[in-house]
Amino acid sequence: MRLVLLLLRGKGMQSIPERRRHARYPFERHLEVRAPAPYGKMLVRAHDISESGFSFASTVSLSVGDRILLGLRHDDEHLVEATVRNVRHEGQLYIVGAERLTEGPSS
C-alpha cells in the first residue's frame, strides 16, 4: 500500500484524507437489529465497527434518520441505540451505516 501511495504522489495525485472521526475495524458477525415498524427484529451481518458507529448488511432498506437498537442475538441487556446515517444498495443487500447514540446498555 505504501508503494501505491508513493507512486500516486509521484504522478501529482494527492491522497484523500479520511473524513471519518474514528478508525473503522472489520467486524463480521451476525447481530440483531430492532428497527421501526414494519421491520421489527432482524438478523443482520455486521461489516465494520468504530468508536462512534458501525455498518451492517441488511435485506431491507432502512431510512436515513431511523432510530435502531443493535445487539448480540438473544441478549436484551446490552443494546446500542443508533441513528441510520446512510444506506446504499449493493447487489441484493443494503449496506447501512449507523452512528451510535448511547454509551452503554439501553432499556
C-alpha positions in Angstrom: 0.0 0.0 0.0 2.8 2.4 0.8 4.3 1.8 -2.6 0.9 2.6 -4.3 0.7 5.9 -2.3 4.3 6.9 -3.3 3.6 6.1 -6.9 0.4 8.2 -6.9 2.1 11.1 -5.2 4.9 10.9 -7.8 2.3 11.4 -10.5 1.0 14.6 -8.9 -2.0 13.0 -7.2 -2.7 13.6 -3.5 -4.1 11.1 -1.1 -7.6 11.8 0.0 -7.7 12.3 3.8 -10.2 10.0 5.7 -13.3 12.1 6.6 -14.3 9.8 9.4 -13.8 10.8 13.1 -12.7 7.4 14.1 -10.9 4.5 12.5 -13.0 1.6 11.3 -12.2 -2.1 12.1 -13.6 -5.2 10.4 -16.2 -6.8 12.5 -18.1 -9.7 10.7 -20.6 -11.2 12.9 -24.4 -11.8 13.0 -26.2 -9.3 15.1 -29.8 -8.5 15.8 -31.2 -5.1 14.8 -34.5 -3.7 16.2 -35.8 -1.4 13.6 -39.0 0.7 13.3 -42.2 -0.8 12.1 -42.9 -2.7 9.9 -39.5 -4.4 10.2 -39.1 -5.0 13.9 -36.3 -7.5 14.8 -33.9 -8.5 12.0 -30.8 -10.6 11.8 -28.0 -8.7 10.0 -24.4 -9.3 9.2 -22.0 -6.6 10.6 -19.3 -5.2 8.3 -17.3 -2.9 10.5 -17.3 -1.0 13.8 -15.7 2.2 15.1 -15.8 4.2 18.3 -18.8 6.2 17.0 -20.7 3.7 14.8 -20.9 0.6 12.7 -22.2 -0.7 9.4 -24.1 -3.9 8.5 -25.7 -5.7 5.6 -29.5 -6.0 5.6 -32.1 -7.4 3.3 -34.3 -4.4 3.8 -33.6 -0.7 3.1 -33.9 1.3 6.3 -34.3 5.1 6.0 -31.7 7.7 7.0 -32.8 9.1 10.3 -34.3 5.8 11.6 -33.5 5.0 15.2 -32.4 1.4 15.7 -31.2 -0.8 18.5 -28.4 -3.2 17.8 -27.1 -6.1 19.9 -26.0 -9.7 20.0 -28.7 -12.3 19.3 -30.7 -13.2 22.4 -29.2 -10.5 24.5 -31.7 -7.9 25.6 -29.5 -6.4 28.3 -26.7 -4.9 26.1 -28.2 -2.9 23.3 -26.7 0.0 21.5 -29.0 2.8 20.3 -28.1 4.3 16.9 -29.3 6.5 14.1 -29.1 5.4 10.5 -26.8 7.9 8.7 -26.5 6.3 5.2 -27.9 3.4 3.1 -26.5 2.1 -0.2 -27.7 -0.7 -2.4 -25.1 -3.4 -3.0 -26.2 -6.4 -5.0 -29.2 -8.0 -3.2 -28.4 -6.3 0.1 -28.4 -2.8 1.6 -25.3 -1.6 3.4 -26.4 0.5 6.4 -24.2 2.9 8.2 -25.3 4.0 11.7 -24.0 6.3 14.3 -24.1 5.3 18.0 -26.2 7.5 20.3 -25.6 5.8 23.7 -22.5 4.9 25.6 -23.8 1.8 27.4 -26.8 -0.6 27.8 -30.2 0.6 26.7 -33.5 -0.5 28.1 
